[in-house]
Amino acid sequence: MAFSYKPLWKLLIDREMTKKKLMEGAGISKSTMDKMGRGELVSMQIIDRICAFLKCDLSDVLEHKREKEY
């Protein structure tokens, strides 16, 4: 997929927050966090809970990566 969670991982580092704290605060399961760690898509409901918990925008969590044009 052409989406990346790199902004989220950077935000957690900047806020000195662990993934476990994010999981607990946003109500995310370990399997969902594992999917995100592998760069797989998760539901927009999950993204919404993350944004609400972190009080941030979508662009602080996800970025769209352009695919090569052929």
C-alpha positions in Angstrom: 0.0 0.0 0.0 1.0 3.6 -0.5 0.5 4.7 3.1 3.1 4.9 5.9 2.8 5.3 9.7 6.2 7.0 10.0 4.7 10.2 11.2 3.0 8.4 14.0 6.2 6.7 15.1 8.0 10.0 15.0 5.3 11.7 17.0 5.5 9.0 19.7 9.3 9.5 19.9 8.9 13.3 20.1 6.3 12.9 22.9 8.4 10.2 24.6 5.4 7.9 24.5 5.6 4.2 24.2 3.5 2.1 21.9 2.0 0.4 24.9 0.8 3.8 26.3 -0.7 4.5 22.9 -2.4 1.1 22.8 -3.9 1.6 26.3 -4.9 5.2 25.7 -6.5 4.8 22.3 -7.9 1.3 23.0 -5.9 -0.4 20.3 -5.1 -4.2 20.4 -1.7 -5.6 20.1 -2.6 -7.3 16.8 -3.7 -3.9 15.4 -0.4 -2.3 16.5 1.5 -5.2 14.9 -0.3 -4.6 11.6 0.6 -0.9 11.8 4.2 -1.9 12.5 4.2 -4.0 9.3 2.7 -1.0 7.4 -0.6 -2.7 6.8 -3.9 -0.8 6.6 -6.1 -0.4 9.7 -9.6 1.0 9.9 -10.3 4.7 9.9 -12.0 4.1 13.3 -8.6 3.1 14.7 -7.0 6.1 13.1 -9.7 8.3 14.5 -9.1 7.0 18.0 -5.4 7.6 17.7 -5.9 11.2 16.5 -8.4 11.8 19.4 -6.1 10.3 22.0 -3.0 12.2 20.7 -5.0 15.4 19.9 -3.4 15.5 16.5 -4.4 15.6 12.8 -4.5 12.8 10.4 -1.3 14.0 8.7 0.5 13.5 12.1 -0.3 9.8 11.9 -0.3 8.8 8.2 1.4 9.9 5.1 0.6 9.0 1.5 3.6 7.8 -0.5 3.4 8.3 -4.2 4.0 5.2 -6.2 6.3 5.3 -9.2 4.8 6.5 -12.4 5.4 4.1 -15.3 
